[in-house]
Every structure is written in C-alpha cells, then in structure tokens.
Amino acid sequence: MKINCREFTQMYKSADKNKSTLLDVRNNEEVQNGSLPWSLHIPIVDLEFRYLEIPSDNEVFIYCKSGGRAEKAEMFLTHKGFKKTRYASPGGYEELKELF
C-alpha cells in the first residue's frame, strides 16, 4: 500500500516492533550516508535472494530514496505472500529522516 511519508512514520511508530519490519531497499552507497533507526537493509537487487530474512507475518514498512524501488519491493513481497506491506511514496529517506 502506498502511503505518504508522514503517514508512514506515524504508522510505523505506532506499530508493534515485535511484529513489524522497517525495510531499507537503497543500495550500499546510499546507506553509508545514513539510515533510519531499526532498519533492516536489503538492497533491492538482493531482495529476491534475501526476502526470507523478513518474517512473512510482519507488517513491512519499505523505503528507498524516492519511492520507486520501495514500490517494486512491495510488489515483490506481495507476490511472495506478504500480506501487510506499506511503502513510502512520494518521498523517501531524506523526508523520512526529518520525521523520525
């Protein structure tokens, strides 16, 4: 589900942290410049090989730099059976870090 950055932040902050995953799908170089607290970093290019690191019954909050890769990751995870996925768009890391 596509949601704006403000709603994304509010929903994640109110979610049960034991049943939610904050997923950063940016590349390694982007993450070197910072990431959101408690993020699981799986670059979009590695997601098809590493998605099992994410509990499939978790609520998954996905972000990238601007929303495009997060949308692709959300579609992939939904195809793999994840039922509770959300991604931040428009916007991404730069906007989210101000809200977190």
Gaussian input, Z-matrix of N, CA and C with variables (Angstrom, degrees):
# hf/3-21g

backbone

0 1
 N
 C     1     B1
 C     2     B2     1     A1
 N     3     B3     2     A2     1     D1
 C     4     B4     3     A3     2     D2
 C     5     B5     4     A4     3     D3
 N     6     B6     5     A5     4     D4
 C     7     B7     6     A6     5     D5
 C     8     B8     7     A7     6     D6
 N     9     B9     8     A8     7     D7
 C    10    B10     9     A9     8     D8
 C    11    B11    10    A10     9     D9
 N    12    B12    11    A11    10    D10
 C    13    B13    12    A12    11    D11
 C    14    B14    13    A13    12    D12
 N    15    B15    14    A14    13    D13
 C    16    B16    15    A15    14    D14
 C    17    B17    16    A16    15    D15
 N    18    B18    17    A17    16    D16
 C    19    B19    18    A18    17    D17
 C    20    B20    19    A19    18    D18
 N    21    B21    20    A20    19    D19
 C    22    B22    21    A21    20    D20
 C    23    B23    22    A22    21    D21
 N    24    B24    23    A23    22    D22
 C    25    B25    24    A24    23    D23
 C    26    B26    25    A25    24    D24
 N    27    B27    26    A26    25    D25
 C    28    B28    27    A27    26    D26
 C    29    B29    28    A28    27    D27
 N    30    B30    29    A29    28    D28
 C    31    B31    30    A30    29    D29
 C    32    B32    31    A31    30    D30
 N    33    B33    32    A32    31    D31
 C    34    B34    33    A33    32    D32
 C    35    B35    34    A34    33    D33
 N    36    B36    35    A35    34    D34
 C    37    B37    36    A36    35    D35
 C    38    B38    37    A37    36    D36
 N    39    B39    38    A38    37    D37
 C    40    B40    39    A39    38    D38
 C    41    B41    40    A40    39    D39
 N    42    B42    41    A41    40    D40
 C    43    B43    42    A42    41    D41
 C    44    B44    43    A43    42    D42
 N    45    B45    44    A44    43    D43
 C    46    B46    45    A45    44    D44
 C    47    B47    46    A46    45    D45
 N    48    B48    47    A47    46    D46
 C    49    B49    48    A48    47    D47
 C    50    B50    49    A49    48    D48
 N    51    B51    50    A50    49    D49
 C    52    B52    51    A51    50    D50
 C    53    B53    52    A52    51    D51
 N    54    B54    53    A53    52    D52
 C    55    B55    54    A54    53    D53
 C    56    B56    55    A55    54    D54
 N    57    B57    56    A56    55    D55
 C    58    B58    57    A57    56    D56
 C    59    B59    58    A58    57    D57
 N    60    B60    59    A59    58    D58
 C    61    B61    60    A60    59    D59
 C    62    B62    61    A61    60    D60
 N    63    B63    62    A62    61    D61
 C    64    B64    63    A63    62    D62
 C    65    B65    64    A64    63    D63
 N    66    B66    65    A65    64    D64
 C    67    B67    66    A66    65    D65
 C    68    B68    67    A67    66    D66
 N    69    B69    68    A68    67    D67
 C    70    B70    69    A69    68    D68
 C    71    B71    70    A70    69    D69
 N    72    B72    71    A71    70    D70
 C    73    B73    72    A72    71    D71
 C    74    B74    73    A73    72    D72
 N    75    B75    74    A74    73    D73
 C    76    B76    75    A75    74    D74
 C    77    B77    76    A76    75    D75
 N    78    B78    77    A77    76    D76
 C    79    B79    78    A78    77    D77
 C    80    B80    79    A79    78    D78
 N    81    B81    80    A80    79    D79
 C    82    B82    81    A81    80    D80
 C    83    B83    82    A82    81    D81
 N    84    B84    83    A83    82    D82
 C    85    B85    84    A84    83    D83
 C    86    B86    85    A85    84    D84
 N    87    B87    86    A86    85    D85
 C    88    B88    87    A87    86    D86
 C    89    B89    88    A88    87    D87
 N    90    B90    89    A89    88    D88
 C    91    B91    90    A90    89    D89
 C    92    B92    91    A91    90    D90
 N    93    B93    92    A92    91    D91
 C    94    B94    93    A93    92    D92
 C    95    B95    94    A94    93    D93
 N    96    B96    95    A95    94    D94
 C    97    B97    96    A96    95    D95
 C    98    B98    97    A97    96    D96
 N    99    B99    98    A98    97    D97
 C   100   B100    99    A99    98    D98
 C   101   B101   100   A100    99    D99
 N   102   B102   101   A101   100   D100
 C   103   B103   102   A102   101   D101
 C   104   B104   103   A103   102   D102
 N   105   B105   104   A104   103   D103
 C   106   B106   105   A105   104   D104
 C   107   B107   106   A106   105   D105
 N   108   B108   107   A107   106   D106
 C   109   B109   108   A108   107   D107
 C   110   B110   109   A109   108   D108
 N   111   B111   110   A110   109   D109
 C   112   B112   111   A111   110   D110
 C   113   B113   112   A112   111   D111
 N   114   B114   113   A113   112   D112
 C   115   B115   114   A114   113   D113
 C   116   B116   115   A115   114   D114
 N   117   B117   116   A116   115   D115
 C   118   B118   117   A117   116   D116
 C   119   B119   118   A118   117   D117
 N   120   B120   119   A119   118   D118
 C   121   B121   120   A120   119   D119
 C   122   B122   121   A121   120   D120
 N   123   B123   122   A122   121   D121
 C   124   B124   123   A123   122   D122
 C   125   B125   124   A124   123   D123
 N   126   B126   125   A125   124   D124
 C   127   B127   126   A126   125   D125
 C   128   B128   127   A127   126   D126
 N   129   B129   128   A128   127   D127
 C   130   B130   129   A129   128   D128
 C   131   B131   130   A130   129   D129
 N   132   B132   131   A131   130   D130
 C   133   B133   132   A132   131   D131
 C   134   B134   133   A133   132   D132
 N   135   B135   134   A134   133   D133
 C   136   B136   135   A135   134   D134
 C   137   B137   136   A136   135   D135
 N   138   B138   137   A137   136   D136
 C   139   B139   138   A138   137   D137
 C   140   B140   139   A139   138   D138
 N   141   B141   140   A140   139   D139
 C   142   B142   141   A141   140   D140
 C   143   B143   142   A142   141   D141
 N   144   B144   143   A143   142   D142
 C   145   B145   144   A144   143   D143
 C   146   B146   145   A145   144   D144
 N   147   B147   146   A146   145   D145
 C   148   B148   147   A147   146   D146
 C   149   B149   148   A148   147   D147
 N   150   B150   149   A149   148   D148
 C   151   B151   150   A150   149   D149
 C   152   B152   151   A151   150   D150
 N   153   B153   152   A152   151   D151
 C   154   B154   153   A153   152   D152
 C   155   B155   154   A154   153   D153
 N   156   B156   155   A155   154   D154
 C   157   B157   156   A156   155   D155
 C   158   B158   157   A157   156   D156
 N   159   B159   158   A158   157   D157
 C   160   B160   159   A159   158   D158
 C   161   B161   160   A160   159   D159
 N   162   B162   161   A161   160   D160
 C   163   B163   162   A162   161   D161
 C   164   B164   163   A163   162   D162
 N   165   B165   164   A164   163   D163
 C   166   B166   165   A165   164   D164
 C   167   B167   166   A166   165   D165
 N   168   B168   167   A167   166   D166
 C   169   B169   168   A168   167   D167
 C   170   B170   169   A169   168   D168
 N   171   B171   170   A170   169   D169
 C   172   B172   171   A171   170   D170
 C   173   B173   172   A172   171   D171
 N   174   B174   173   A173   172   D172
 C   175   B175   174   A174   173   D173
 C   176   B176   175   A175   174   D174
 N   177   B177   176   A176   175   D175
 C   178   B178   177   A177   176   D176
 C   179   B179   178   A178   177   D177
 N   180   B180   179   A179   178   D178
 C   181   B181   180   A180   179   D179
 C   182   B182   181   A181   180   D180
 N   183   B183   182   A182   181   D181
 C   184   B184   183   A183   182   D182
 C   185   B185   184   A184   183   D183
 N   186   B186   185   A185   184   D184
 C   187   B187   186   A186   185   D185
 C   188   B188   187   A187   186   D186
 N   189   B189   188   A188   187   D187
 C   190   B190   189   A189   188   D188
 C   191   B191   190   A190   189   D189
 N   192   B192   191   A191   190   D190
 C   193   B193   192   A192   191   D191
 C   194   B194   193   A193   192   D192
 N   195   B195   194   A194   193   D193
 C   196   B196   195   A195   194   D194
 C   197   B197   196   A196   195   D195
 N   198   B198   197   A197   196   D196
 C   199   B199   198   A198   197   D197
 C   200   B200   199   A199   198   D198
 N   201   B201   200   A200   199   D199
 C   202   B202   201   A201   200   D200
 C   203   B203   202   A202   201   D201
 N   204   B204   203   A203   202   D202
 C   205   B205   204   A204   203   D203
 C   206   B206   205   A205   204   D204
 N   207   B207   206   A206   205   D205
 C   208   B208   207   A207   206   D206
 C   209   B209   208   A208   207   D207
 N   210   B210   209   A209   208   D208
 C   211   B211   210   A210   209   D209
 C   212   B212   211   A211   210   D210
 N   213   B213   212   A212   211   D211
 C   214   B214   213   A213   212   D212
 C   215   B215   214   A214   213   D213
 N   216   B216   215   A215   214   D214
 C   217   B217   216   A216   215   D215
 C   218   B218   217   A217   216   D216
 N   219   B219   218   A218   217   D217
 C   220   B220   219   A219   218   D218
 C   221   B221   220   A220   219   D219
 N   222   B222   221   A221   220   D220
 C   223   B223   222   A222   221   D221
 C   224   B224   223   A223   222   D222
 N   225   B225   224   A224   223   D223
 C   226   B226   225   A225   224   D224
 C   227   B227   226   A226   225   D225
 N   228   B228   227   A227   226   D226
 C   229   B229   228   A228   227   D227
 C   230   B230   229   A229   228   D228
 N   231   B231   230   A230   229   D229
 C   232   B232   231   A231   230   D230
 C   233   B233   232   A232   231   D231
 N   234   B234   233   A233   232   D232
 C   235   B235   234   A234   233   D233
 C   236   B236   235   A235   234   D234
 N   237   B237   236   A236   235   D235
 C   238   B238   237   A237   236   D236
 C   239   B239   238   A238   237   D237
 N   240   B240   239   A239   238   D238
 C   241   B241   240   A240   239   D239
 C   242   B242   241   A241   240   D240
 N   243   B243   242   A242   241   D241
 C   244   B244   243   A243   242   D242
 C   245   B245   244   A244   243   D243
 N   246   B246   245   A245   244   D244
 C   247   B247   246   A246   245   D245
 C   248   B248   247   A247   246   D246
 N   249   B249   248   A248   247   D247
 C   250   B250   249   A249   248   D248
 C   251   B251   250   A250   249   D249
 N   252   B252   251   A251   250   D250
 C   253   B253   252   A252   251   D251
 C   254   B254   253   A253   252   D252
 N   255   B255   254   A254   253   D253
 C   256   B256   255   A255   254   D254
 C   257   B257   256   A256   255   D255
 N   258   B258   257   A257   256   D256
 C   259   B259   258   A258   257   D257
 C   260   B260   259   A259   258   D258
 N   261   B261   260   A260   259   D259
 C   262   B262   261   A261   260   D260
 C   263   B263   262   A262   261   D261
 N   264   B264   263   A263   262   D262
 C   265   B265   264   A264   263   D263
 C   266   B266   265   A265   264   D264
 N   267   B267   266   A266   265   D265
 C   268   B268   267   A267   266   D266
 C   269   B269   268   A268   267   D267
 N   270   B270   269   A269   268   D268
 C   271   B271   270   A270   269   D269
 C   272   B272   271   A271   270   D270
 N   273   B273   272   A272   271   D271
 C   274   B274   273   A273   272   D272
 C   275   B275   274   A274   273   D273
 N   276   B276   275   A275   274   D274
 C   277   B277   276   A276   275   D275
 C   278   B278   277   A277   276   D276
 N   279   B279   278   A278   277   D277
 C   280   B280   279   A279   278   D278
 C   281   B281   280   A280   279   D279
 N   282   B282   281   A281   280   D280
 C   283   B283   282   A282   281   D281
 C   284   B284   283   A283   282   D282
 N   285   B285   284   A284   283   D283
 C   286   B286   285   A285   284   D284
 C   287   B287   286   A286   285   D285
 N   288   B288   287   A287   286   D286
 C   289   B289   288   A288   287   D287
 C   290   B290   289   A289   288   D288
 N   291   B291   290   A290   289   D289
 C   292   B292   291   A291   290   D290
 C   293   B293   292   A292   291   D291
 N   294   B294   293   A293   292   D292
 C   295   B295   294   A294   293   D293
 C   296   B296   295   A295   294   D294
 N   297   B297   296   A296   295   D295
 C   298   B298   297   A297   296   D296
 C   299   B299   298   A298   297   D297

   B1=1.4424
   B2=1.5324
   B3=1.2952
   B4=1.4546
   B5=1.5249
   B6=1.3350
   B7=1.4638
   B8=1.5278
   B9=1.3336
   B10=1.4556
   B11=1.5341
   B12=1.3109
   B13=1.4646
   B14=1.5244
   B15=1.3041
   B16=1.4661
   B17=1.5306
   B18=1.3237
   B19=1.4638
   B20=1.5332
   B21=1.3287
   B22=1.4612
   B23=1.5320
   B24=1.3285
   B25=1.4652
   B26=1.5195
   B27=1.3220
   B28=1.4651
   B29=1.5230
   B30=1.3218
   B31=1.4658
   B32=1.5235
   B33=1.3336
   B34=1.4615
   B35=1.5261
   B36=1.3219
   B37=1.4671
   B38=1.5203
   B39=1.3229
   B40=1.4652
   B41=1.5327
   B42=1.3238
   B43=1.4727
   B44=1.5313
   B45=1.3096
   B46=1.4646
   B47=1.5278
   B48=1.3262
   B49=1.4704
   B50=1.5274
   B51=1.3271
   B52=1.4623
   B53=1.5227
   B54=1.3280
   B55=1.4643
   B56=1.5225
   B57=1.3279
   B58=1.4653
   B59=1.5266
   B60=1.3179
   B61=1.4638
   B62=1.5178
   B63=1.3195
   B64=1.4565
   B65=1.5253
   B66=1.3139
   B67=1.4635
   B68=1.5229
   B69=1.3198
   B70=1.4614
   B71=1.5281
   B72=1.3326
   B73=1.4643
   B74=1.5379
   B75=1.3235
   B76=1.4690
   B77=1.5301
   B78=1.3183
   B79=1.4679
   B80=1.5325
   B81=1.3203
   B82=1.4659
   B83=1.5212
   B84=1.3154
   B85=1.4592
   B86=1.5289
   B87=1.3164
   B88=1.4651
   B89=1.5235
   B90=1.3136
   B91=1.4650
   B92=1.5258
   B93=1.3262
   B94=1.4629
   B95=1.5235
   B96=1.3234
   B97=1.4647
   B98=1.5183
   B99=1.3341
   B100=1.4574
   B101=1.5107
   B102=1.3251
   B103=1.4655
   B104=1.5192
   B105=1.3109
   B106=1.4578
   B107=1.5265
   B108=1.3443
   B109=1.4634
   B110=1.5287
   B111=1.3083
   B112=1.4646
   B113=1.5297
   B114=1.3298
   B115=1.4695
   B116=1.5223
   B117=1.3092
   B118=1.4554
   B119=1.5217
   B120=1.3239
   B121=1.4625
   B122=1.5227
   B123=1.3193
   B124=1.4611
   B125=1.5287
   B126=1.3411
   B127=1.4665
   B128=1.5309
   B129=1.3061
   B130=1.4644
   B131=1.5301
   B132=1.3304
   B133=1.4698
   B134=1.5261
   B135=1.3238
   B136=1.4716
   B137=1.5204
   B138=1.3120
   B139=1.4607
   B140=1.5238
   B141=1.3199
   B142=1.4686
   B143=1.5260
   B144=1.3302
   B145=1.4624
   B146=1.5249
   B147=1.3373
   B148=1.4691
   B149=1.5296
   B150=1.3161
   B151=1.4629
   B152=1.5220
   B153=1.3304
   B154=1.4662
   B155=1.5297
   B156=1.3254
   B157=1.4665
   B158=1.5306
   B159=1.3173
   B160=1.4655
   B161=1.5223
   B162=1.3345
   B163=1.4712
   B164=1.5296
   B165=1.3217
   B166=1.4692
   B167=1.5207
   B168=1.3279
   B169=1.4624
   B170=1.5305
   B171=1.3279
   B172=1.4598
   B173=1.5241
   B174=1.3125
   B175=1.4561
   B176=1.5269
   B177=1.3277
   B178=1.4616
   B179=1.5270
   B180=1.3391
   B181=1.4566
   B182=1.5240
   B183=1.3324
   B184=1.4651
   B185=1.5289
   B186=1.3322
   B187=1.4638
   B188=1.5254
   B189=1.3254
   B190=1.4650
   B191=1.5271
   B192=1.3124
   B193=1.4619
   B194=1.5247
   B195=1.3406
   B196=1.4663
   B197=1.5206
   B198=1.3136
   B199=1.4593
   B200=1.5151
   B201=1.3301
   B202=1.4619
   B203=1.5182
   B204=1.3221
   B205=1.4674
   B206=1.5237
   B207=1.3248
   B208=1.4699
   B209=1.5242
   B210=1.3223
   B211=1.4667
   B212=1.5289
   B213=1.3228
   B214=1.4693
   B215=1.5255
   B216=1.3291
   B217=1.4656
   B218=1.5217
   B219=1.3124
   B220=1.4696
   B221=1.5224
   B222=1.3197
   B223=1.4656
   B224=1.5295
   B225=1.3214
   B226=1.4625
   B227=1.5314
   B228=1.3288
   B229=1.4666
   B230=1.5264
   B231=1.3146
   B232=1.4625
   B233=1.5258
   B234=1.3215
   B235=1.4698
   B236=1.5307
   B237=1.3229
   B238=1.4667
   B239=1.5303
   B240=1.3238
   B241=1.4534
   B242=1.5119
   B243=1.3264
   B244=1.4615
   B245=1.5257
   B246=1.3227
   B247=1.4695
   B248=1.5296
   B249=1.3415
   B250=1.4614
   B251=1.5251
   B252=1.3251
   B253=1.4602
   B254=1.5198
   B255=1.3328
   B256=1.4561
   B257=1.5231
   B258=1.3244
   B259=1.4605
   B260=1.5181
   B261=1.3416
   B262=1.4595
   B263=1.5212
   B264=1.3381
   B265=1.4591
   B266=1.5287
   B267=1.2987
   B268=1.4527
   B269=1.5317
   B270=1.2908
   B271=1.4584
   B272=1.5104
   B273=1.2873
   B274=1.4489
   B275=1.5066
   B276=1.3156
   B277=1.4541
   B278=1.5234
   B279=1.3111
   B280=1.4697
   B281=1.5256
   B282=1.3139
   B283=1.4667
   B284=1.5241
   B285=1.3170
   B286=1.4639
   B287=1.5214
   B288=1.3307
   B289=1.4701
   B290=1.5248
   B291=1.3295
   B292=1.4670
   B293=1.5280
   B294=1.3231
   B295=1.4648
   B296=1.5286
   B297=1.3272
   B298=1.4557
   B299=1.5141
   A1=108.29
   A2=116.80
   A3=123.12
   A4=109.10
   A5=116.31
   A6=120.86
   A7=108.83
   A8=116.34
   A9=119.21
   A10=110.05
   A11=116.02
   A12=120.81
   A13=113.16
   A14=117.83
   A15=120.24
   A16=110.63
   A17=116.79
   A18=121.08
   A19=110.58
   A20=117.08
   A21=123.21
   A22=109.74
   A23=115.65
   A24=121.13
   A25=111.25
   A26=117.35
   A27=120.93
   A28=111.38
   A29=116.77
   A30=120.32
   A31=111.18
   A32=117.09
   A33=119.08
   A34=110.91
   A35=116.70
   A36=119.87
   A37=112.11
   A38=117.90
   A39=120.29
   A40=112.60
   A41=117.54
   A42=121.28
   A43=110.77
   A44=115.94
   A45=122.79
   A46=107.44
   A47=117.32
   A48=120.90
   A49=112.54
   A50=118.05
   A51=120.82
   A52=112.04
   A53=116.59
   A54=121.05
   A55=111.97
   A56=116.19
   A57=119.66
   A58=109.74
   A59=114.77
   A60=122.27
   A61=108.43
   A62=116.01
   A63=122.51
   A64=106.23
   A65=116.67
   A66=122.38
   A67=111.54
   A68=115.59
   A69=123.56
   A70=107.71
   A71=117.48
   A72=120.88
   A73=112.84
   A74=116.69
   A75=119.81
   A76=110.13
   A77=116.37
   A78=119.53
   A79=110.90
   A80=115.98
   A81=121.52
   A82=112.78
   A83=118.24
   A84=121.73
   A85=111.06
   A86=117.41
   A87=120.74
   A88=110.90
   A89=117.00
   A90=121.63
   A91=111.31
   A92=118.01
   A93=120.69
   A94=111.32
   A95=117.25
   A96=121.93
   A97=112.73
   A98=117.80
   A99=121.58
   A100=112.41
   A101=114.48
   A102=121.37
   A103=108.47
   A104=115.98
   A105=120.41
   A106=109.68
   A107=117.05
   A108=119.74
   A109=111.11
   A110=116.27
   A111=124.80
   A112=113.33
   A113=118.12
   A114=120.21
   A115=111.58
   A116=114.91
   A117=122.37
   A118=105.59
   A119=117.02
   A120=120.24
   A121=109.88
   A122=115.63
   A123=122.57
   A124=106.01
   A125=117.94
   A126=119.25
   A127=110.57
   A128=116.40
   A129=121.16
   A130=111.29
   A131=117.65
   A132=120.12
   A133=112.46
   A134=117.72
   A135=122.27
   A136=113.15
   A137=117.39
   A138=120.50
   A139=112.93
   A140=117.94
   A141=119.33
   A142=112.11
   A143=117.88
   A144=121.65
   A145=112.71
   A146=116.70
   A147=119.94
   A148=114.59
   A149=118.48
   A150=120.01
   A151=113.32
   A152=117.87
   A153=120.31
   A154=112.57
   A155=117.70
   A156=121.45
   A157=110.90
   A158=116.65
   A159=122.52
   A160=108.18
   A161=118.43
   A162=118.93
   A163=110.09
   A164=116.73
   A165=120.65
   A166=113.28
   A167=117.69
   A168=119.33
   A169=112.13
   A170=117.26
   A171=120.63
   A172=111.47
   A173=115.09
   A174=121.36
   A175=105.25
   A176=117.83
   A177=121.44
   A178=109.29
   A179=115.20
   A180=123.30
   A181=106.99
   A182=117.04
   A183=121.93
   A184=110.24
   A185=115.45
   A186=118.86
   A187=110.59
   A188=113.93
   A189=122.15
   A190=106.51
   A191=118.18
   A192=120.89
   A193=112.11
   A194=116.61
   A195=118.52
   A196=114.87
   A197=118.75
   A198=121.40
   A199=115.34
   A200=118.31
   A201=121.24
   A202=113.85
   A203=116.82
   A204=119.82
   A205=111.26
   A206=116.43
   A207=119.75
   A208=110.38
   A209=116.76
   A210=120.20
   A211=110.55
   A212=117.36
   A213=120.76
   A214=110.92
   A215=116.77
   A216=120.92
   A217=110.45
   A218=116.95
   A219=120.96
   A220=110.64
   A221=117.47
   A222=120.70
   A223=110.59
   A224=117.18
   A225=121.49
   A226=110.60
   A227=117.00
   A228=120.21
   A229=111.44
   A230=117.26
   A231=120.88
   A232=109.79
   A233=116.50
   A234=121.61
   A235=111.20
   A236=116.81
   A237=121.61
   A238=112.41
   A239=117.47
   A240=120.50
   A241=116.57
   A242=117.75
   A243=120.25
   A244=108.05
   A245=116.71
   A246=120.55
   A247=113.74
   A248=117.17
   A249=120.73
   A250=109.91
   A251=116.24
   A252=121.08
   A253=109.88
   A254=114.60
   A255=121.60
   A256=107.45
   A257=116.37
   A258=118.51
   A259=110.20
   A260=114.56
   A261=121.89
   A262=109.77
   A263=115.82
   A264=121.71
   A265=108.48
   A266=121.12
   A267=125.69
   A268=110.90
   A269=114.74
   A270=120.04
   A271=109.91
   A272=115.47
   A273=120.62
   A274=109.89
   A275=115.90
   A276=121.10
   A277=113.54
   A278=118.74
   A279=120.93
   A280=111.70
   A281=117.03
   A282=120.24
   A283=110.91
   A284=116.66
   A285=120.36
   A286=112.48
   A287=118.14
   A288=119.37
   A289=111.23
   A290=117.22
   A291=120.50
   A292=111.36
   A293=116.93
   A294=121.98
   A295=112.81
   A296=117.30
   A297=120.93
   A298=109.38
   D1=129.03
   D2=178.27
   D3=-81.23
   D4=127.79
   D5=176.06
   D6=-139.18
   D7=153.62
   D8=-179.45
   D9=-73.21
   D10=166.07
   D11=-173.60
   D12=-62.42
   D13=-37.19
   D14=179.85
   D15=-65.02
   D16=-47.26
   D17=178.86
   D18=-65.29
   D19=-40.37
   D20=177.16
   D21=-55.19
   D22=-49.20
   D23=-179.03
   D24=-63.05
   D25=-46.74
   D26=179.94
   D27=-61.27
   D28=-44.37
   D29=-179.04
   D30=-65.68
   D31=-42.02
   D32=179.91
   D33=-65.78
   D34=-43.71
   D35=-178.41
   D36=-63.41
   D37=-28.91
   D38=-179.84
   D39=-93.22
   D40=-5.05
   D41=-178.65
   D42=-76.45
   D43=153.50
   D44=173.80
   D45=-69.64
   D46=114.53
   D47=-175.44
   D48=-65.70
   D49=-20.05
   D50=176.36
   D51=-78.32
   D52=-13.32
   D53=-177.43
   D54=-126.08
   D55=23.60
   D56=179.51
   D57=-141.10
   D58=154.08
   D59=178.84
   D60=-131.74
   D61=129.82
   D62=173.65
   D63=-97.90
   D64=110.30
   D65=-171.25
   D66=-107.90
   D67=120.62
   D68=177.68
   D69=-101.20
   D70=115.17
   D71=-177.98
   D72=-104.78
   D73=16.34
   D74=176.85
   D75=-71.90
   D76=165.56
   D77=-179.92
   D78=-78.28
   D79=168.74
   D80=-175.43
   D81=-58.97
   D82=-40.14
   D83=-179.58
   D84=-63.11
   D85=-40.36
   D86=179.44
   D87=-65.46
   D88=-39.51
   D89=-177.32
   D90=-69.76
   D91=-26.37
   D92=177.33
   D93=-60.70
   D94=-24.17
   D95=179.19
   D96=-88.52
   D97=3.97
   D98=177.24
   D99=129.19
   D100=158.70
   D101=176.34
   D102=-151.81
   D103=167.92
   D104=179.19
   D105=-77.75
   D106=147.27
   D107=178.76
   D108=-57.77
   D109=142.23
   D110=176.20
   D111=70.13
   D112=14.69
   D113=179.98
   D114=-75.76
   D115=144.30
   D116=167.55
   D117=-98.08
   D118=120.53
   D119=-178.36
   D120=-96.53
   D121=114.86
   D122=171.02
   D123=-133.07
   D124=104.71
   D125=179.52
   D126=-55.23
   D127=145.35
   D128=-177.79
   D129=-53.65
   D130=-34.55
   D131=-179.01
   D132=-69.51
   D133=-17.91
   D134=179.95
   D135=-102.88
   D136=-6.18
   D137=-171.48
   D138=-59.18
   D139=-40.66
   D140=-177.86
   D141=-63.77
   D142=-22.62
   D143=179.87
   D144=-96.85
   D145=-18.90
   D146=-172.78
   D147=-120.16
   D148=3.08
   D149=-174.76
   D150=-60.56
   D151=-22.73
   D152=179.65
   D153=-69.73
   D154=-8.79
   D155=173.95
   D156=-70.82
   D157=-15.07
   D158=-178.06
   D159=-100.50
   D160=121.87
   D161=176.68
   D162=-59.91
   D163=126.03
   D164=-173.62
   D165=-68.00
   D166=-17.58
   D167=178.10
   D168=-92.71
   D169=-0.46
   D170=176.96
   D171=-75.39
   D172=155.14
   D173=167.59
   D174=-80.84
   D175=124.31
   D176=-173.79
   D177=-110.81
   D178=123.78
   D179=178.40
   D180=-108.03
   D181=116.09
   D182=-170.76
   D183=-112.48
   D184=136.03
   D185=175.20
   D186=-142.08
   D187=160.33
   D188=175.62
   D189=-144.07
   D190=-149.04
   D191=-179.82
   D192=-79.42
   D193=-40.99
   D194=-175.02
   D195=-136.85
   D196=-10.06
   D197=177.50
   D198=121.96
   D199=-24.62
   D200=-176.25
   D201=-64.75
   D202=-49.38
   D203=179.32
   D204=-69.93
   D205=-33.79
   D206=177.46
   D207=-63.00
   D208=-39.70
   D209=177.47
   D210=-63.18
   D211=-43.94
   D212=178.20
   D213=-62.16
   D214=-41.31
   D215=178.93
   D216=-64.44
   D217=-40.97
   D218=179.16
   D219=-63.26
   D220=-42.58
   D221=178.36
   D222=-64.00
   D223=-41.29
   D224=179.22
   D225=-63.20
   D226=-48.35
   D227=-178.30
   D228=-64.75
   D229=-38.69
   D230=176.86
   D231=-61.24
   D232=-42.70
   D233=177.60
   D234=-61.68
   D235=-31.14
   D236=-179.96
   D237=-85.63
   D238=3.33
   D239=174.10
   D240=103.87
   D241=2.28
   D242=176.61
   D243=-70.95
   D244=131.77
   D245=-173.95
   D246=-101.24
   D247=-24.64
   D248=-174.81
   D249=-119.88
   D250=82.29
   D251=-179.64
   D252=-121.81
   D253=143.56
   D254=176.89
   D255=-140.30
   D256=146.55
   D257=175.23
   D258=-135.72
   D259=147.86
   D260=-177.75
   D261=-85.92
   D262=121.08
   D263=176.87
   D264=-168.73
   D265=137.66
   D266=-3.59
   D267=-71.03
   D268=165.19
   D269=-178.01
   D270=101.77
   D271=-174.79
   D272=-179.18
   D273=178.95
   D274=-144.25
   D275=-172.24
   D276=-52.44
   D277=-49.02
   D278=-176.04
   D279=-58.28
   D280=-43.01
   D281=178.43
   D282=-72.91
   D283=-41.71
   D284=-178.46
   D285=-63.40
   D286=-38.70
   D287=-177.67
   D288=-63.95
   D289=-28.55
   D290=176.20
   D291=-71.98
   D292=-29.63
   D293=-177.25
   D294=-87.83
   D295=-26.26
   D296=-179.56
   D297=-78.54

